[in-house]
């Protein structure tokens, strides 16, 4: 009877070891599944973040090109206004400058002795 109860104890130990191994295997599988799920979630978050940043970048580029186009138009109009002002100034002083030049060219001056 002693041997039988010893054998029974060994059988119970082997069964407990198998149960423990099954629990460890299940825990490892659950851990691997959680890691895989976490990796997938992280990849989705990264993808969403990249899409958001790309959208912000594209918006900024379009805003910059719009504002630079507006700046070009503003500078062109300012330049045109400046050119008109200069042309008016030339037209108003042209006669006076021509007369002054003719006076200096036609006036004969003799050196003083």
Secondary structure, DSSP 8 states (H G I E B T S, - for coil): -HHHHHHHHHHHHHHHHHHHHHHHHHHHHHHHHHHHHHHHHHHHHHHHHHHHHHHHHHHHHHHHHHHHHHHHHHHHHHHHHHHHHHHHHHHHHHHHHHHHHHHHHH-------
